[in-house]
Amino acid sequence: ELLTKTNFDELSNLDKKHIIHPVAVPKVHASVGPKIIFSEGKGVYVKDVHNRSYIDGVSMLWNVNVGHGRKELADVAHEQMMKMAYSSTFYGYGNEPAIRLAEKIASITPGDLNTIFYTSGGSESNDTAFKLSRFYWEQKGFKNKRKIISLRRGYHGVTVSAQRATGIDAFRNFSGSSDPDILNAKAHLTECELGDKSHPEFSGCIRSIIESEGAEHVAAVILEPIQGAGGVHLPPEGYLKAVRKLCDEFNILLIADEVICGFGRTGELFGVNNWEVVPDLMSIAKGITSGYSHLGGVVMNNRVADVIKEYDDVLPHGFTYSGHPTACAVGLKNIEIIENERLVENAHQMGAELEKGFNYLNEKHEIFTNQRNVGLLAGFDLMKDPDHNIPFEQSKQAAVSVVDECYKRGLLIRCFDFEPGMNIIAVAPPLTITKQEIEKTISILDDALASFS
Ligand code: PLP
């Protein structure tokens, strides 16, 4: 039932009083309260308690891949909860949904990524991937292979090690936390990674870090196939293959963070499939359940799994919700929906429609520039004068304003402005989106851009 205005005010006051929100400004929130209080969702649309409707242009946190309000997922959760909502996977206990989902994931991930360690989300997956990489080398007799190299602008989450791997300074440095063995490299320098030492940017690339640290100290490289929360940055052609080659050359594991890219977002089931690269470990979360339950995992290849499977003592790692039966049942049904409704193909086709829409916006709006997309992972920049590469002054808050204009017109999108002059906007709707819904999204963006001056 629809909430009344009084209820909204009451909820807003309670929220202000009792909740600190992630990635929000606490002082502003404590005085103005929640911007939106959501009440329901269906397909690509969500509603707030005032019954206002919005297109969910970033699938909430890039995760609601199959769209909102899917009864099949509610039904399967209900059914599993009635049978047994939760059981542990510690001490070797099993449950059918976790086992079936593990088999399914092994069958859809590339190469011989055949074994999973379950977590409850992306950050936990990345911390787990780091621990398992270091543990792998330790078991192989290389105790010093501990360093992890990640990329600037990469986002890997907020647990201590994932936070340090994140290459966005505000996140990386928050609360002064540290995992000193995690190093940030410059992103997307294909020639440098291939060995061009005369390149002006060579110092600080992955290869130069490996050379200065010594490969005998480096456990793994982690990267997102396409950087998401750092502002939707596509790798140049050949980059992922170059990094795979580099890792092989120096005997270093490659971890692909597929938390955003995985499960169809890019028009391929996994982001790395776009470049036919197979990592040694893959972090997954978000789209594995489309947000209907919280679940993540690290999928590893036989090389890594075989070494871990030889370990003859208790593995002291795991989360209460590792292999959560209800979450896994939801995950299985979610993958079935992605397959049955051919959502990977739809992401590819609708990505092409989105690109057409961006072409139109690019023609029409002077400030619209640098459009990019792979499937339904898309972004563009706003610049004062793109022809001369002149950004907006910081005080202009261009991306924030355009996002706000979209919000007023019923479209939720997201912007990134964590560096001076950066005005990036991301668009990543549910994979179920139709051509008409893409057109509506573009039309709102068109109006919002026109209203900004
Ligand atoms: N990795 C990537 C690529 C992400 O985008 C995110 C979240 O946005 C994470 C990891 C962290 O996942 P979680 O928020 O589920 O811990």
Boltz pocket constraint, residues with backbone or C-beta under 6 A from the ligand:
constraints:
  - pocket:
      binder: B
      contacts: [[A, 61], [A, 120], [A, 121], [A, 122], [A, 123], [A, 124], [A, 126], [A, 155], [A, 156], [A, 157], [A, 158], [A, 224], [A, 228], [A, 229], [A, 257], [A, 258], [A, 259], [A, 260], [A, 285], [A, 286]]
      max_distance: 6.0
